[in-house]
Amino acid sequence: MNRYPWWKYAIIVVALLGGFLYTLPNFFGEAPAVQVSSGKATLKLDASLERRVSQILTDAGVKPDFVQFEGNSIKARFTDTDVQLKAKDALSRALNPDPADPSYIVALNLLSRSPHWLTAIRALPMYLGLDLRGGVHFLMQVDMKAALTKRAEALTGDIRTLLRDKNLRHAGIARDGNNVEVRFRDRETLTAALNTLTDQLPDLAWTEVPGGTDLKLSGVLKPDVARRVQETAVKQNITTLHNRVNELGVSEPVIQQQGVDRVVVQLPGVQDTAKAKDIIGRTATLEVRLVDDSTEAQSAMAGSGPVPFGTERYLERGGRPLIVKRQVILTGDNLNDAQSGFDSQTHEATVNLTLDANGSRIFKDITRDNIGKRMAILLFEKGKGEVVTAPVIRSEIGGGRVQISGSMTSVEAADTALLLRAGSLAAPMEIIEERTIGPTLGAENIGKGFNSVLYGFAAIAVFMCVYYRLFGMFSTLALAFNLLLLVSVLSLMQATLSLPGMAAIALTLGMAIDANVLINERVREELRGGASPQAAIHAGYERAFATILDSNVTTLIAGIALLVFGSGPVKNFAVVHCIGILTSMFSAVLFSRALVNLWYGRQKKLKTVSIGQVWVPPSVVASSAVAADEPAKT
């Protein structure tokens, strides 16, 4: 009756071993490390830099625990902070000979001390939030007025181009804030222009207004369009901030929208506030220019002659020099979108650009007059420009859709599209709140959170063992198993643990033991009803399961609601809370019953069970005594 098949015990053993392995990395702590990442948009890291970093450290007499190429950075781990600082100085000198123009970002970081065999099976510690690890917190406000002004400026250029293409003569186009005003000298032209603009530019609502001697049309952004422009500006800024924060090598940064026009940026582990502000506040602009392929330019590229008049020298991807003309054809303001793709004929990786009306007209004229020549796309950061790509113009390109191809992998095409699409902020941002949380305070928070969970667990264990005896011990072991599973799942998911998450763990312990209390009381009730110990155990688990399921499902629904509609600390609490409910169901029912079955299941003539004092109603005791006396009277 109370025996488990072998496969259920196998599942429990596998869960126990897996939980132990994936919980283990959280106890090793973190070691000081140095991270090397790209400091320029066009500079890509590869495995060769890993060997170079190792050689630099060897020459400097610094011995790292290991050097590895991971993601978009090289990381070297050390035994203590003194060696870490020495390594950082050596790498900075060797990799950035010109401090004013650094090619690489050499930053201090922290890495897990977990042994390699754990890392090899992806057993990694949980990320720690800002309140536990320390770091910097920024609250940034997006200039929504500037976003609308930028859109209005783009539409002004589109209006001018559209009226020129339709041969509709106007008396002037001006922008007044977010409104665009177009003047005409006669009613017929105004009517034709109104029809054209209403049809071709649906983002603007047009009305005729008094304009002195001239007739005047006024176009204002529609409310839904203005709202969409503002939402897009915030989303693009968040995307751009993610790209920049990646250069800092922050584990699990928090970059999310707060309200309508604010963005929260939390960088756990970062203590250099000035460097963080420098990275996330960086501005980037995009320019398109023609390449100078003259004989003088070729000599200048080879280093045997001066740069021709009206040109500038920049570096291509890979470090090759390129001479481009000073005249700017297009800027990033003319770019609506950039996506990676593949050429339908050559199957080469491509970058597909979408230009606005003004950019389309300019690009069509330039490509028609310069077939066979090269066109350079440059990205400027901190006043320094680099060539992202320099394709050959093969034919006239109209319609506002541009395809860039040539010796690019699909990864490089996706990276280039991302740089072109989100190379600059869609609207200016201002830091309105700044906080720094030191690692000492973070360590103190970790200690307090750990103690709260530990003392809560100990108090529950003492109560259960005193009140339910051996069944209380089984419940305590099931609770420990639940905690092990919860931490291992969070580690496996690489979730970020913060103080609200620790509060959720403590709450999960209390909720998990509630299931064991229901089971134990149900077993007691069966024993009071006169059932045999084996039957009482079986009925107790079977009949308590429905109640446990109902209570956990309702709590899970509340947790999912917090997960869907919450943000920040609330969402962190909800994640731990929901996972804790699922693990508690597994441990309270399956694991605790496995322990009971192992202890009592094979005893055929079981007389009693150690489950504490079983209270029997006086009426049952009296009836039992009467039943015992009746045979004696006869």
RAMO-V591696 format. One record per residue. N is the residue number from 0. RES is the residue in three letters. PHI is phi in whole degrees, 0 to 359 (* if undefined). PSI is psi in whole degrees, 0 to 359 (* if undefined). NEAR is the number of other C-alpha atoms within 8 Angstrom. Layout:
[[N RES PHI PSI NEAR] [N RES PHI PSI NEAR]]
//
This chain:
[[0 MET * 314 6] [1 ASN 248 56 10] [2 ARG 231 138 8] [3 TYR 265 144 8] [4 PRO 291 160 6] [5 TRP 298 329 6] [6 TRP 291 332 6] [7 LYS 291 319 8] [8 TYR 295 326 10] [9 ALA 296 320 8] [10 ILE 297 318 8] [11 ILE 295 319 9] [12 VAL 296 316 8] [13 VAL 299 315 8] [14 ALA 298 321 9] [15 LEU 294 315 10] [16 LEU 293 316 8] [17 GLY 297 317 9] [18 GLY 299 319 13] [19 PHE 294 315 10] [20 LEU 296 318 11] [21 TYR 274 351 15] [22 THR 272 331 14] [23 LEU 306 317 9] [24 PRO 302 337 15] [25 ASN 289 347 9] [26 PHE 262 356 6] [27 PHE 275 340 9] [28 GLY 79 191 9] [29 GLU 238 150 8] [30 ALA 243 150 12] [31 PRO 294 144 14] [32 ALA 213 166 13] [33 VAL 237 133 15] [34 GLN 244 134 14] [35 VAL 246 121 11] [36 SER 228 169 14] [37 SER 290 135 14] [38 GLY 258 0 10] [39 LYS 227 150 7] [40 ALA 297 327 9] [41 THR 263 1 9] [42 LEU 264 117 10] [43 LYS 255 141 5] [44 LEU 268 149 9] [45 ASP 216 185 7] [46 ALA 294 337 7] [47 SER 295 328 6] [48 LEU 292 330 9] [49 GLU 299 316 12] [50 ARG 293 323 8] [51 ARG 294 318 8] [52 VAL 298 317 10] [53 SER 299 319 9] [54 GLN 292 320 8] [55 ILE 298 316 11] [56 LEU 294 322 14] [57 THR 296 316 9] [58 ASP 296 330 7] [59 ALA 275 359 8] [60 GLY 75 26 6] [61 VAL 252 129 10] [62 LYS 250 110 7] [63 PRO 276 161 10] [64 ASP 295 319 8] [65 PHE 193 161 7] [66 VAL 232 126 12] [67 GLN 222 147 8] [68 PHE 264 114 11] [69 GLU 224 120 7] [70 GLY 67 243 4] [71 ASN 246 26 8] [72 SER 208 162 12] [73 ILE 253 130 13] [74 LYS 237 134 12] [75 ALA 236 128 12] [76 ARG 255 144 15] [77 PHE 229 170 14] [78 THR 279 324 10] [79 ASP 214 173 8] [80 THR 289 331 8] [81 ASP 297 314 6] [82 VAL 294 324 10] [83 GLN 300 313 15] [84 LEU 294 321 8] [85 LYS 296 319 9] [86 ALA 294 320 12] [87 LYS 297 317 12] [88 ASP 298 317 8] [89 ALA 295 317 11] [90 LEU 291 321 13] [91 SER 297 318 10] [92 ARG 293 319 8] [93 ALA 282 321 8] [94 LEU 273 334 8] [95 ASN 236 77 12] [96 PRO 298 333 8] [97 ASP 251 99 6] [98 PRO 300 334 6] [99 ALA 287 339 4] [100 ASP 226 71 6] [101 PRO 289 136 10] [102 SER 271 335 10] [103 TYR 231 151 11] [104 ILE 260 116 12] [105 VAL 254 110 11] [106 ALA 233 151 9] [107 LEU 282 144 10] [108 ASN 211 179 11] [109 LEU 231 136 11] [110 LEU 233 154 9] [111 SER 294 145 11] [112 ARG 274 9 9] [113 SER 302 140 10] [114 PRO 295 161 6] [115 HIS 297 327 6] [116 TRP 293 332 6] [117 LEU 285 319 12] [118 THR 297 326 10] [119 ALA 296 330 7] [120 ILE 262 18 6] [121 ARG 62 32 7] [122 ALA 271 99 13] [123 LEU 238 153 14] [124 PRO 287 161 12] [125 MET 294 148 12] [126 TYR 287 147 11] [127 LEU 254 137 11] [128 GLY 286 178 12] [129 LEU 300 322 16] [130 ASP 285 344 12] [131 LEU 256 327 16] [132 ARG 259 341 13] [133 GLY 86 166 18] [134 GLY 148 201 15] [135 VAL 239 149 16] [136 HIS 231 127 13] [137 PHE 237 139 12] [138 LEU 246 116 12] [139 MET 246 142 13] [140 GLN 248 129 11] [141 VAL 275 134 12] [142 ASP 281 92 11] [143 MET 295 326 10] [144 LYS 297 321 6] [145 ALA 292 325 9] [146 ALA 297 317 14] [147 LEU 292 322 12] [148 THR 297 320 10] [149 LYS 297 319 8] [150 ARG 293 321 9] [151 ALA 295 322 13] [152 GLU 296 319 9] [153 ALA 296 319 11] [154 LEU 292 328 8] [155 THR 299 316 12] [156 GLY 294 322 10] [157 ASP 295 322 11] [158 ILE 295 315 9] [159 ARG 299 316 9] [160 THR 294 317 11] [161 LEU 296 315 9] [162 LEU 294 325 12] [163 ARG 293 318 9] [164 ASP 294 328 7] [165 LYS 272 1 6] [166 ASN 59 42 6] [167 LEU 254 113 10] [168 ARG 277 131 8] [169 HIS 242 167 10] [170 ALA 258 8 8] [171 GLY 143 145 7] [172 ILE 236 128 11] [173 ALA 223 154 8] [174 ARG 247 129 11] [175 ASP 241 95 7] [176 GLY 67 239 6] [177 ASN 262 6 10] [178 ASN 261 147 11] [179 VAL 243 127 14] [180 GLU 245 132 12] [181 VAL 237 127 12] [182 ARG 258 145 13] [183 PHE 225 160 14] [184 ARG 258 345 10] [185 ASP 219 156 8] [186 ARG 293 323 8] [187 GLU 296 316 6] [188 THR 294 321 11] [189 LEU 298 316 13] [190 THR 297 316 8] [191 ALA 296 319 9] [192 ALA 294 321 10] [193 LEU 298 317 10] [194 ASN 296 317 8] [195 THR 293 314 8] [196 LEU 292 321 10] [197 THR 296 324 11] [198 ASP 282 319 7] [199 GLN 270 334 6] [200 LEU 235 77 7] [201 PRO 288 352 8] [202 ASP 287 342 7] [203 LEU 252 141 10] [204 ALA 260 120 10] [205 TRP 259 138 10] [206 THR 219 150 7] [207 GLU 270 131 8] [208 VAL 233 155 8] [209 PRO 297 138 6] [210 GLY 221 37 8] [211 GLY 73 230 5] [212 THR 286 334 4] [213 ASP 266 160 9] [214 LEU 270 142 15] [215 LYS 223 136 13] [216 LEU 252 137 13] [217 SER 241 126 12] [218 GLY 246 130 11] [219 VAL 234 144 10] [220 LEU 299 133 12] [221 LYS 294 149 9] [222 PRO 304 318 6] [223 ASP 291 327 6] [224 VAL 291 317 9] [225 ALA 299 319 10] [226 ARG 295 320 8] [227 ARG 293 321 8] [228 VAL 299 318 11] [229 GLN 293 318 12] [230 GLU 296 319 9] [231 THR 296 321 8] [232 ALA 298 317 13] [233 VAL 295 316 15] [234 LYS 295 318 8] [235 GLN 293 323 11] [236 ASN 296 321 12] [237 ILE 296 318 12] [238 THR 299 315 9] [239 THR 296 319 12] [240 LEU 297 322 10] [241 HIS 300 316 9] [242 ASN 298 321 8] [243 ARG 283 322 10] [244 VAL 294 331 13] [245 ASN 302 332 8] [246 GLU 291 338 11] [247 LEU 277 349 11] [248 GLY 67 34 10] [249 VAL 279 133 11] [250 SER 280 122 8] [251 GLU 53 61 8] [252 PRO 291 151 10] [253 VAL 252 113 8] [254 ILE 229 107 11] [255 GLN 212 156 8] [256 GLN 284 141 11] [257 GLN 230 113 8] [258 GLY 74 204 5] [259 VAL 276 319 6] [260 ASP 231 21 12] [261 ARG 235 150 12] [262 VAL 230 130 14] [263 VAL 264 130 13] [264 VAL 237 116 12] [265 GLN 240 127 12] [266 LEU 239 90 14] [267 PRO 296 138 15] [268 GLY 89 347 14] [269 VAL 271 123 12] [270 GLN 250 344 9] [271 ASP 273 89 6] [272 THR 297 321 9] [273 ALA 298 318 6] [274 LYS 292 320 7] [275 ALA 298 317 11] [276 LYS 295 325 8] [277 ASP 295 321 8] [278 ILE 287 308 11] [279 ILE 284 340 9] [280 GLY 266 9 7] [281 ARG 291 143 8] [282 THR 250 143 8] [283 ALA 225 139 11] [284 THR 233 153 11] [285 LEU 246 137 12] [286 GLU 222 146 13] [287 VAL 243 125 12] [288 ARG 225 164 15] [289 LEU 272 147 12] [290 VAL 271 138 13] [291 ASP 270 113 9] [292 ASP 255 19 8] [293 SER 290 169 6] [294 THR 297 320 6] [295 GLU 297 321 10] [296 ALA 293 322 12] [297 GLN 296 321 9] [298 SER 294 320 11] [299 ALA 294 323 13] [300 MET 294 326 12] [301 ALA 280 352 7] [302 GLY 86 10 7] [303 SER 255 8 7] [304 GLY 203 166 9] [305 PRO 284 162 8] [306 VAL 288 130 11] [307 PRO 301 156 8] [308 PHE 296 138 4] [309 GLY 82 13 7] [310 THR 230 168 11] [311 GLU 222 156 9] [312 ARG 253 126 10] [313 TYR 229 170 11] [314 LEU 253 138 11] [315 GLU 276 173 13] [316 ARG 297 128 11] [317 GLY 102 354 6] [318 GLY 91 3 6] [319 ARG 283 138 7] [320 PRO 284 154 9] [321 LEU 213 134 10] [322 ILE 260 119 15] [323 VAL 238 156 13] [324 LYS 283 152 12] [325 ARG 290 331 8] [326 GLN 296 125 7] [327 VAL 270 122 9] [328 ILE 278 309 10] [329 LEU 223 159 12] [330 THR 235 175 11] [331 GLY 297 342 9] [332 ASP 294 337 7] [333 ASN 271 359 11] [334 LEU 262 121 13] [335 ASN 270 323 10] [336 ASP 201 158 8] [337 ALA 213 124 13] [338 GLN 226 147 11] [339 SER 275 154 12] [340 GLY 193 200 10] [341 PHE 225 144 8] [342 ASP 288 131 9] [343 SER 292 338 5] [344 GLN 261 310 4] [345 THR 268 347 5] [346 HIS 61 23 7] [347 GLU 278 154 11] [348 ALA 291 137 14] [349 THR 227 164 15] [350 VAL 241 121 15] [351 ASN 257 119 13] [352 LEU 256 146 14] [353 THR 238 121 11] [354 LEU 257 159 14] [355 ASP 282 181 12] [356 ALA 298 316 11] [357 ASN 294 316 11] [358 GLY 295 325 12] [359 SER 296 316 13] [360 ARG 295 315 11] [361 ILE 296 316 10] [362 PHE 294 322 13] [363 LYS 297 316 12] [364 ASP 294 317 9] [365 ILE 293 315 8] [366 THR 292 328 12] [367 ARG 293 324 10] [368 ASP 269 354 6] [369 ASN 226 38 8] [370 ILE 296 135 11] [371 GLY 92 350 8] [372 LYS 262 167 10] [373 ARG 264 149 10] [374 MET 233 128 12] [375 ALA 259 137 14] [376 ILE 251 118 12] [377 LEU 247 145 13] [378 LEU 243 125 14] [379 PHE 253 128 12] [380 GLU 226 130 10] [381 LYS 54 36 7] [382 GLY 80 358 5] [383 LYS 248 129 6] [384 GLY 254 148 9] [385 GLU 223 149 13] [386 VAL 276 118 14] [387 VAL 284 314 13] [388 THR 201 157 9] [389 ALA 220 78 10] [390 PRO 281 164 10] [391 VAL 269 135 9] [392 ILE 281 114 12] [393 ARG 265 334 6] [394 SER 199 171 8] [395 GLU 295 134 10] [396 ILE 241 115 11] [397 GLY 237 180 9] [398 GLY 83 357 6] [399 GLY 81 6 14] [400 ARG 245 123 11] [401 VAL 239 137 9] [402 GLN 243 124 8] [403 ILE 252 129 9] [404 SER 214 171 10] [405 GLY 123 110 8] [406 SER 47 46 5] [407 MET 237 139 11] [408 THR 279 168 8] [409 SER 297 326 10] [410 VAL 293 316 7] [411 GLU 295 323 8] [412 ALA 295 318 14] [413 ALA 295 319 11] [414 ASP 296 318 8] [415 THR 296 317 10] [416 ALA 298 321 13] [417 LEU 294 319 11] [418 LEU 296 318 9] [419 LEU 289 325 10] [420 ARG 282 321 11] [421 ALA 232 34 11] [422 GLY 288 339 12] [423 SER 224 164 8] [424 LEU 287 140 12] [425 ALA 290 334 9] [426 ALA 209 150 12] [427 PRO 300 150 9] [428 MET 231 146 9] [429 GLU 233 134 8] [430 ILE 281 114 9] [431 ILE 256 348 8] [432 GLU 211 138 8] [433 GLU 217 129 9] [434 ARG 224 144 7] [435 THR 238 126 10] [436 ILE 251 118 11] [437 GLY 287 157 10] [438 PRO 296 333 11] [439 THR 294 316 7] [440 LEU 295 322 11] [441 GLY 298 317 14] [442 ALA 296 323 10] [443 GLU 295 320 9] [444 ASN 295 321 11] [445 ILE 298 316 9] [446 GLY 299 316 8] [447 LYS 294 318 8] [448 GLY 295 318 11] [449 PHE 296 318 9] [450 ASN 296 322 8] [451 SER 297 318 9] [452 VAL 292 318 11] [453 LEU 295 312 8] [454 TYR 292 323 8] [455 GLY 297 318 10] [456 PHE 296 316 9] [457 ALA 296 318 8] [458 ALA 297 318 8] [459 ILE 296 317 11] [460 ALA 298 316 11] [461 VAL 297 314 8] [462 PHE 298 314 8] [463 MET 295 318 13] [464 CYS 292 324 13] [465 VAL 287 319 9] [466 TYR 276 325 10] [467 TYR 245 6 14] [468 ARG 56 236 12] [469 LEU 294 321 9] [470 PHE 296 329 12] [471 GLY 294 325 14] [472 MET 292 319 12] [473 PHE 300 318 11] [474 SER 296 322 13] [475 THR 294 318 12] [476 LEU 296 322 9] [477 ALA 295 323 12] [478 LEU 294 319 14] [479 ALA 296 320 8] [480 PHE 298 320 11] [481 ASN 297 316 15] [482 LEU 297 321 10] [483 LEU 297 314 11] [484 LEU 296 318 12] [485 LEU 299 312 12] [486 VAL 294 321 11] [487 SER 293 320 14] [488 VAL 294 318 11] [489 LEU 297 322 11] [490 SER 292 320 15] [491 LEU 295 324 12] [492 MET 280 353 6] [493 GLN 54 45 10] [494 ALA 285 159 9] [495 THR 262 122 10] [496 LEU 262 129 13] [497 SER 233 183 13] [498 LEU 301 317 11] [499 PRO 301 326 11] [500 GLY 295 320 15] [501 MET 296 322 13] [502 ALA 298 323 10] [503 ALA 294 324 12] [504 ILE 296 314 13] [505 ALA 298 320 11] [506 LEU 294 322 9] [507 THR 298 323 12] [508 LEU 299 315 12] [509 GLY 295 321 9] [510 MET 287 325 9] [511 ALA 293 320 14] [512 ILE 291 338 12] [513 ASP 298 323 8] [514 ALA 296 319 12] [515 ASN 293 325 11] [516 VAL 297 317 8] [517 LEU 299 318 10] [518 ILE 295 312 12] [519 ASN 298 318 12] [520 GLU 292 327 9] [521 ARG 293 321 13] [522 VAL 297 316 13] [523 ARG 300 319 12] [524 GLU 297 320 8] [525 GLU 295 321 12] [526 LEU 294 321 12] [527 ARG 296 329 10] [528 GLY 282 359 6] [529 GLY 97 7 6] [530 ALA 288 153 9] [531 SER 290 159 8] [532 PRO 304 315 11] [533 GLN 296 317 11] [534 ALA 293 324 9] [535 ALA 295 318 13] [536 ILE 297 313 10] [537 HIS 298 311 10] [538 ALA 293 325 11] [539 GLY 299 314 15] [540 TYR 289 318 13] [541 GLU 294 315 8] [542 ARG 278 338 9] [543 ALA 280 342 11] [544 PHE 297 318 10] [545 ALA 298 318 8] [546 THR 294 317 8] [547 ILE 298 317 11] [548 LEU 297 315 9] [549 ASP 299 313 8] [550 SER 295 322 8] [551 ASN 286 325 10] [552 VAL 294 317 8] [553 THR 296 321 8] [554 THR 291 324 8] [555 LEU 295 323 10] [556 ILE 298 317 8] [557 ALA 296 321 8] [558 GLY 294 321 12] [559 ILE 295 322 10] [560 ALA 298 318 9] [561 LEU 296 322 11] [562 LEU 293 320 12] [563 VAL 284 315 7] [564 PHE 260 347 6] [565 GLY 275 172 9] [566 SER 208 159 8] [567 GLY 61 230 6] [568 PRO 301 325 9] [569 VAL 296 318 11] [570 LYS 292 321 12] [571 ASN 298 318 14] [572 PHE 298 317 13] [573 ALA 294 321 14] [574 VAL 300 309 11] [575 VAL 296 321 13] [576 HIS 298 313 14] [577 CYS 293 316 11] [578 ILE 295 321 10] [579 GLY 297 324 12] [580 ILE 296 317 13] [581 LEU 294 317 8] [582 THR 291 327 11] [583 SER 291 326 12] [584 MET 298 317 14] [585 PHE 293 314 10] [586 SER 285 319 13] [587 ALA 292 322 17] [588 VAL 268 303 12] [589 LEU 285 311 9] [590 PHE 288 314 12] [591 SER 294 323 13] [592 ARG 292 326 10] [593 ALA 298 319 10] [594 LEU 295 316 9] [595 VAL 297 318 11] [596 ASN 295 322 12] [597 LEU 296 323 9] [598 TRP 278 316 7] [599 TYR 250 341 10] [600 GLY 297 329 12] [601 ARG 267 2 9] [602 GLN 271 106 6] [603 LYS 291 320 5] [604 LYS 252 67 4] [605 LEU 280 121 9] [606 LYS 270 311 6] [607 THR 222 163 5] [608 VAL 233 148 6] [609 SER 272 91 8] [610 ILE 228 21 13] [611 GLY 86 188 8] [612 GLN 290 121 6] [613 VAL 262 107 8] [614 TRP 284 130 5] [615 VAL 246 131 7] [616 PRO 302 144 6] [617 PRO 303 324 6] [618 SER 297 323 6] [619 VAL 291 320 8] [620 VAL 297 317 9] [621 ALA 295 316 8] [622 SER 295 325 8] [623 SER 294 322 8] [624 ALA 291 321 8] [625 VAL 295 318 8] [626 ALA 297 328 8] [627 ALA 284 330 8] [628 ASP 278 332 8] [629 GLU 302 317 8] [630 PRO 298 327 7] [631 ALA 293 325 6] [632 LYS 291 325 5] [633 THR 282 * 4]]
//
